[in-house]
Amino acid sequence: MKVRYRVKGKMKSKVLQELTLIVATEHYPYGHSETFFENEIPFLADRFRKVILVPCAGAIGTGRAIPPNVEVALVGSVAAGYLKGFLHS
């Protein structure tokens, strides 16, 4: 599957398996909320080279199992607040 995107005004296309996906979450993969991600992450991990999860509330609770090409990036509270504000605007 190819995806089209714009770089400096020019349309390009790439196979999804060559791209990295960044997913901002509230807590996932920590805690017990956002359970729908447990079904979605394996699907996304199969289609992207790498998936980076950014839990904006930080590492609260127990971490859940994730596929090998999925990473968790913990950001500081200022960056998390900015990211949450950006996503909700």
C-alpha positions in Angstrom: 0.0 0.0 0.0 1.3 3.4 -0.9 0.7 6.7 0.9 1.0 10.2 -0.6 2.4 13.1 1.3 3.7 16.6 0.6 7.3 17.7 1.1 8.2 21.3 0.3 5.2 21.6 -2.0 5.9 18.4 -4.0 3.7 15.3 -3.7 5.7 12.1 -3.0 4.6 8.6 -2.3 6.1 5.8 -0.2 5.2 2.3 0.8 3.9 2.3 4.4 6.5 -0.3 5.4 9.2 2.4 4.9 7.5 4.9 7.2 7.5 5.5 11.0 4.2 6.2 12.7 4.0 8.3 15.9 0.9 7.8 18.0 0.1 10.1 20.9 -2.0 8.5 23.6 -3.2 9.5 27.0 -1.8 6.5 28.9 -1.3 3.5 26.5 0.6 1.2 26.8 0.4 1.9 30.5 -2.6 1.5 32.8 -5.9 -0.1 31.8 -7.5 2.6 29.7 -7.5 2.9 25.9 -8.1 -0.8 25.5 -8.9 -0.4 21.8 -5.1 0.1 21.1 -4.5 -3.5 22.1 -6.3 -4.6 18.9 -5.0 -1.7 16.8 -1.2 -1.8 17.6 -0.5 -5.2 16.0 -2.3 -4.1 12.9 -0.3 -0.8 12.7 3.0 -2.6 13.6 2.5 -4.9 10.6 2.1 -2.0 8.2 4.7 0.5 9.4 8.5 0.0 9.7 8.3 1.4 13.3 5.5 2.7 15.5 6.4 5.1 18.4 3.9 5.5 21.2 3.9 8.7 23.2 1.9 8.4 26.4 1.2 12.0 27.3 0.3 11.2 30.9 3.6 9.4 31.3 4.4 5.9 32.6 1.6 5.4 35.1 0.7 1.8 36.0 1.9 -1.4 34.5 3.1 -1.6 30.9 1.4 -3.8 28.4 3.0 -6.1 25.8 3.8 -4.4 22.5 5.3 -5.8 19.2 9.1 -5.7 18.7 8.9 -2.8 16.2 6.9 -0.6 18.6 8.8 1.8 20.9 7.6 3.9 23.8 8.9 7.5 24.0 8.3 9.1 27.4 8.4 12.9 27.2 8.6 15.5 29.9 5.5 17.1 31.4 6.0 20.4 29.4 6.3 18.5 26.1 3.4 16.3 26.9 1.2 19.4 27.8 2.2 21.0 24.5 1.4 17.8 22.6 -2.0 17.4 24.3 -2.8 21.0 23.6 -1.8 20.7 20.0 -3.9 17.5 19.5 -7.0 19.0 21.1 -6.9 22.3 19.1 
